[in-house]
Amino acid sequence: MKQIGELTDFRQIFIDAAQPVREYNKTTETKYNPQTARFKLVCWFKNGKTRYFYSFDNKHYNGGVHLDEYESLMKLCRLVNKCKGEYKNAIIYATFEDNKLTTGQYNFEVAKWDMYGNLRTNKSVNFLTTQKNVLLNIKNCKLYGNEKIK
C-alpha cells in the first residue's frame, strides 16, 4: 500500500490518473455496485445520456480491508480520462455523511471537467492517513470549501 501521509492538495491524483494502466480481460458477467461510496461521478454525454459512477473505497491488502479514498478518487478521474471526447460535462461529487450510502446527498463538488478538456478543482480537498486508511479530510472541506466550484 502506498503511504502518502498528509497531502496539501490532490494534484498528484490527476497525474496518476493520466498514467496508462494494465488492461484486464474480464471473464465474468458480474456487475459490481457499491452500497457505500465517498465519491460520485456524474457524466453528461453528448448523446444525451447521463451516467452515474460511484467510487469503490475498500482496498484489499494483505488479507485485510482498508479504506483508500485517495485511490478511489484517482480511479474515477481515470474513468473521466477514458471517456474524454464523449462527454459534455463531468463532475465528481463527495458526501460528508458518515454512512456514505449511495442513496445519500452528494453535494460537494471535488472536480469538474467540460467538453473542451478544462479541469477545475476544489482547492480545499486533501487527504489524511489514519492508521491504514486514507480518508478525505472532511473537516477541511467543510471549513474552507464551497459546495460549487467557481
SELO-919646 format. One record per residue (C-alpha): residue number from 1; residue in three letters; x, y, z. Coordinates in pm, 1 decimal, padded with zeros to 6 digits. Layout:
LOVO, NUM, ALA, X, Y, Z .
...
# end
This chain:
LOVO, 1, MET, 00000.0, 00000.0, 00000.0 .
LOVO, 2, LYS, 00132.9, 00345.3, -00089.2 .
LOVO, 3, GLN, 00182.8, 00568.5, 00214.6 .
LOVO, 4, ILE, 00102.1, 00927.8, 00131.3 .
LOVO, 5, GLY, 00096.7, 01099.6, 00469.0 .
LOVO, 6, GLU, -00097.4, 01424.4, 00470.5 .
LOVO, 7, LEU, -00130.4, 01579.5, 00127.1 .
LOVO, 8, THR, -00178.4, 01952.1, 00096.0 .
LOVO, 9, ASP, -00362.6, 01921.7, -00234.0 .
LOVO, 10, PHE, -00462.4, 01647.0, -00470.2 .
LOVO, 11, ARG, -00287.1, 01740.2, -00795.4 .
LOVO, 12, GLN, -00099.5, 01408.9, -00783.1 .
LOVO, 13, ILE, -00430.4, 01226.8, -00840.9 .
LOVO, 14, PHE, -00464.1, 01376.4, -01188.2 .
LOVO, 15, ILE, -00102.5, 01288.2, -01271.4 .
LOVO, 16, ASP, -00154.9, 00928.1, -01156.6 .
LOVO, 17, ALA, -00487.8, 00904.6, -01339.6 .
LOVO, 18, ALA, -00321.9, 01004.2, -01668.7 .
LOVO, 19, GLN, -00077.3, 00710.6, -01649.7 .
LOVO, 20, PRO, -00162.4, 00405.3, -01862.2 .
LOVO, 21, VAL, -00296.4, 00105.9, -01673.2 .
LOVO, 22, ARG, -00283.0, -00265.0, -01732.9 .
LOVO, 23, GLU, -00566.1, -00396.9, -01949.7 .
LOVO, 24, TYR, -00792.2, -00655.8, -01789.8 .
LOVO, 25, ASN, -00974.0, -00930.6, -01974.1 .
LOVO, 26, LYS, -01294.7, -00965.5, -01778.4 .
LOVO, 27, THR, -01426.4, -01320.1, -01790.8 .
LOVO, 28, THR, -01741.0, -01287.3, -01577.9 .
LOVO, 29, GLU, -02063.0, -01101.0, -01637.4 .
LOVO, 30, THR, -02090.6, -00990.2, -01274.2 .
LOVO, 31, LYS, -02164.9, -00621.3, -01223.0 .
LOVO, 32, TYR, -02038.3, -00466.0, -00903.3 .
LOVO, 33, ASN, -02239.6, -00185.7, -00747.8 .
LOVO, 34, PRO, -02108.1, -00044.3, -00421.8 .
LOVO, 35, GLN, -02353.1, 00015.1, -00138.3 .
LOVO, 36, THR, -02133.9, 00284.9, 00014.4 .
LOVO, 37, ALA, -01911.8, 00539.5, -00160.6 .
LOVO, 38, ARG, -01745.4, 00868.0, -00069.0 .
LOVO, 39, PHE, -01742.2, 00999.1, -00429.0 .
LOVO, 40, LYS, -01988.6, 01002.8, -00715.7 .
LOVO, 41, LEU, -01904.5, 01083.2, -01078.4 .
LOVO, 42, VAL, -02179.3, 01226.7, -01296.6 .
LOVO, 43, CYS, -02115.0, 01234.4, -01673.4 .
LOVO, 44, TRP, -02343.6, 01413.0, -01915.1 .
LOVO, 45, PHE, -02266.4, 01258.6, -02253.2 .
LOVO, 46, LYS, -02303.2, 01421.5, -02596.3 .
LOVO, 47, ASN, -02562.1, 01160.8, -02698.1 .
LOVO, 48, GLY, -02798.9, 01292.5, -02428.2 .
LOVO, 49, LYS, -02745.2, 01020.4, -02170.3 .
LOVO, 50, THR, -02636.7, 01076.4, -01811.5 .
LOVO, 51, ARG, -02434.4, 00813.2, -01625.3 .
LOVO, 52, TYR, -02354.7, 00785.9, -01255.8 .
LOVO, 53, PHE, -02044.6, 00608.8, -01124.2 .
LOVO, 54, TYR, -01962.4, 00551.5, -00757.8 .
LOVO, 55, SER, -01621.1, 00508.2, -00601.0 .
LOVO, 56, PHE, -01500.4, 00176.7, -00460.3 .
LOVO, 57, ASP, -01337.6, 00288.9, -00134.8 .
LOVO, 58, ASN, -01236.9, -00050.9, 00006.7 .
LOVO, 59, LYS, -00890.7, -00175.1, -00076.5 .
LOVO, 60, HIS, -00791.7, -00535.9, -00007.4 .
LOVO, 61, TYR, -00432.3, -00560.4, 00110.0 .
LOVO, 62, ASN, -00252.1, -00845.7, 00286.7 .
LOVO, 63, GLY, -00574.4, -01023.7, 00377.1 .
LOVO, 64, GLY, -00735.4, -00714.4, 00526.8 .
LOVO, 65, VAL, -00969.4, -00443.9, 00405.5 .
LOVO, 66, HIS, -00873.9, -00078.1, 00432.6 .
LOVO, 67, LEU, -01040.5, 00243.6, 00320.9 .
LOVO, 68, ASP, -00846.7, 00426.0, 00049.7 .
LOVO, 69, GLU, -01049.7, 00724.2, -00068.9 .
LOVO, 70, TYR, -00746.9, 00874.2, -00244.3 .
LOVO, 71, GLU, -00717.7, 00570.0, -00470.6 .
LOVO, 72, SER, -01092.6, 00559.5, -00533.8 .
LOVO, 73, LEU, -01093.9, 00925.1, -00641.4 .
LOVO, 74, MET, -00798.9, 00857.6, -00871.6 .
LOVO, 75, LYS, -00988.9, 00572.3, -01037.0 .
LOVO, 76, LEU, -01286.6, 00799.3, -01104.3 .
LOVO, 77, CYS, -01050.6, 01055.3, -01260.0 .
LOVO, 78, ARG, -00904.5, 00776.8, -01472.7 .
LOVO, 79, LEU, -01255.9, 00692.0, -01591.7 .
LOVO, 80, VAL, -01311.1, 01055.5, -01692.8 .
LOVO, 81, ASN, -00986.0, 01046.5, -01893.4 .
LOVO, 82, LYS, -01101.0, 00726.3, -02062.4 .
LOVO, 83, CYS, -01429.0, 00889.2, -02171.6 .
LOVO, 84, LYS, -01261.1, 01208.8, -02297.5 .
LOVO, 85, GLY, -01431.8, 01343.2, -02607.4 .
LOVO, 86, GLU, -01758.9, 01161.2, -02534.0 .
LOVO, 87, TYR, -01899.2, 01383.6, -02257.8 .
LOVO, 88, LYS, -02021.7, 01741.5, -02232.9 .
LOVO, 89, ASN, -01950.8, 01777.4, -01861.9 .
LOVO, 90, ALA, -01824.2, 01550.6, -01587.5 .
LOVO, 91, ILE, -01837.0, 01635.4, -01216.9 .
LOVO, 92, ILE, -01712.1, 01439.3, -00917.2 .
LOVO, 93, TYR, -01915.5, 01499.4, -00601.4 .
LOVO, 94, ALA, -01838.0, 01396.6, -00242.7 .
LOVO, 95, THR, -02063.7, 01321.6, 00050.3 .
LOVO, 96, PHE, -01986.4, 01414.5, 00409.4 .
LOVO, 97, GLU, -02223.1, 01159.0, 00563.2 .
LOVO, 98, ASP, -02069.2, 00902.4, 00797.3 .
LOVO, 99, ASN, -02250.1, 00601.4, 00646.9 .
LOVO, 100, LYS, -02165.4, 00706.4, 00285.0 .
LOVO, 101, LEU, -02469.3, 00527.8, 00138.7 .
LOVO, 102, THR, -02507.1, 00572.6, -00236.7 .
LOVO, 103, THR, -02862.9, 00693.7, -00175.8 .
LOVO, 104, GLY, -02732.4, 00990.5, 00028.1 .
LOVO, 105, GLN, -02661.1, 01351.8, -00057.7 .
LOVO, 106, TYR, -02362.3, 01413.3, -00285.4 .
LOVO, 107, ASN, -02347.7, 01792.0, -00292.5 .
LOVO, 108, PHE, -01978.9, 01886.5, -00253.0 .
LOVO, 109, GLU, -01802.4, 01936.4, -00587.8 .
LOVO, 110, VAL, -01449.2, 01797.4, -00597.4 .
LOVO, 111, ALA, -01356.0, 01830.4, -00966.6 .
LOVO, 112, LYS, -01528.8, 01945.9, -01283.2 .
LOVO, 113, TRP, -01440.3, 01883.4, -01649.6 .
LOVO, 114, ASP, -01602.1, 02042.8, -01955.6 .
LOVO, 115, MET, -01611.8, 01923.3, -02316.4 .
LOVO, 116, TYR, -01303.3, 02126.5, -02405.2 .
LOVO, 117, GLY, -01085.8, 01941.7, -02156.0 .
LOVO, 118, ASN, -01075.8, 02221.1, -01897.0 .
LOVO, 119, LEU, -01043.5, 02097.7, -01540.5 .
LOVO, 120, ARG, -01140.8, 02295.8, -01230.9 .
LOVO, 121, THR, -01081.1, 02159.6, -00883.4 .
LOVO, 122, ASN, -01184.0, 02246.9, -00532.3 .
LOVO, 123, LYS, -00874.5, 02375.6, -00352.3 .
LOVO, 124, SER, -00993.1, 02264.7, -00008.0 .
LOVO, 125, VAL, -00972.7, 01891.4, -00088.2 .
LOVO, 126, ASN, -00692.8, 01699.3, 00080.9 .
LOVO, 127, PHE, -00645.5, 01359.5, 00241.7 .
LOVO, 128, LEU, -00533.1, 01226.0, 00578.9 .
LOVO, 129, THR, -00377.9, 00892.9, 00668.2 .
LOVO, 130, THR, -00520.1, 00743.3, 00986.0 .
LOVO, 131, GLN, -00384.5, 00402.2, 01081.6 .
LOVO, 132, LYS, -00401.3, 00214.0, 00748.7 .
LOVO, 133, ASN, -00684.8, 00419.8, 00598.9 .
LOVO, 134, VAL, -00650.6, 00714.0, 00361.6 .
LOVO, 135, LEU, -00953.2, 00938.6, 00409.3 .
LOVO, 136, LEU, -01084.6, 01264.9, 00272.9 .
LOVO, 137, ASN, -01023.9, 01549.2, 00519.2 .
LOVO, 138, ILE, -01390.6, 01635.9, 00566.9 .
LOVO, 139, LYS, -01324.5, 01895.0, 00835.1 .
LOVO, 140, ASN, -01104.0, 02095.4, 00596.8 .
LOVO, 141, CYS, -01360.2, 02068.1, 00315.2 .
LOVO, 142, LYS, -01641.6, 02192.7, 00538.1 .
LOVO, 143, LEU, -01432.3, 02476.3, 00674.9 .
LOVO, 144, TYR, -01270.3, 02611.8, 00358.1 .
LOVO, 145, GLY, -01465.5, 02468.5, 00067.1 .
LOVO, 146, ASN, -01769.3, 02587.6, -00116.2 .
LOVO, 147, GLU, -02030.7, 02347.3, -00240.6 .
LOVO, 148, LYS, -01983.9, 02468.6, -00600.7 .
LOVO, 149, ILE, -01661.2, 02511.2, -00795.1 .
LOVO, 150, LYS, -01634.1, 02854.9, -00947.7 .
# end
